[in-house]
Amino acid sequence: MRYTNYLAIIAVAAALSPVGAFASDKTSRSVKISDPVSIGRTELKPGNYRLEWQGSGPAVQVNFMHDGKTVATVPAQLQVNDPKVTQDEIMTDRNNANAQTLKEIDFGHQKEALVFSHSGM
């Protein structure tokens, strides 16, 4: 009886493992933010952030993570970047209060760029 139970558990685990491998379509990149910037309703302080999103775009939800905690989740457009960019580039705009608002992140040596829309945030 025990042998049959173990065999059943192994068979189920083996059958489900390929499903889990295809279900994770998550991409993550690290970026260093040098100056305070706002994204959505959140101000990001200077520091190292991990950005995560799922899917191949163009519309994605981006999680900004700092010290293992999600500090902001915002919509973005995932665009193809020139892979010749050699370093991370962070582009900002100034809002009415003269504060920096995050507009775009180009990842160095990668093909991805994230463009953030500020309408409706």
Residue pairs with C-beta under 8 A, 6 or more apart in sequence:
25 54
25 55
25 56
26 52
26 53
26 54
27 52
27 53
27 54
27 112
28 50
28 51
28 52
28 53
29 50
29 51
29 107
29 110
29 112
30 48
30 49
30 50
30 51
31 48
31 49
31 51
31 88
31 90
31 105
31 107
32 47
32 48
32 49
32 88
33 44
33 45
33 46
33 47
33 48
33 49
33 90
34 46
34 90
35 46
35 100
36 43
36 44
36 45
36 46
36 99
36 100
37 43
37 44
37 90
37 92
37 99
37 100
37 101
37 102
38 44
38 95
38 99
38 100
38 101
38 102
39 64
39 72
39 74
39 101
39 102
39 116
39 121
40 72
40 74
40 121
41 121
42 64
42 71
42 72
43 99
44 64
44 66
44 71
44 72
44 102
47 66
48 66
49 64
49 65
49 66
49 71
50 64
50 65
50 66
51 62
51 63
51 64
51 65
51 105
51 114
52 62
52 63
52 65
53 60
53 61
53 62
53 63
53 76
53 78
53 114
54 60
54 61
55 78
56 78
57 77
57 78
57 79
58 77
58 78
58 79
59 75
59 76
59 77
59 78
60 75
60 76
60 77
60 78
60 114
61 73
61 74
61 75
61 76
62 73
62 74
62 75
62 76
62 114
62 116
63 70
63 72
63 73
64 70
64 71
64 72
64 73
64 74
65 71
74 116
74 121
75 116
75 117
76 114
76 115
76 116
76 117
77 114
77 115
77 117
78 112
78 113
78 114
79 112
79 113
79 114
79 115
80 111
80 112
80 113
81 106
81 107
81 110
81 111
81 112
81 113
83 109
83 110
83 111
85 106
85 107
85 108
85 109
85 110
86 108
86 109
87 108
88 105
88 106
88 107
88 108
89 104
89 105
89 106
89 108
90 102
90 104
90 105
91 102
91 103
91 104
91 105
91 106
92 100
92 101
92 102
92 103
93 100
93 101
93 103
93 118
94 100
94 101
95 101
101 118
102 116
103 115
103 116
103 118
104 113
104 114
104 115
104 116
105 113
105 114
106 113
107 113
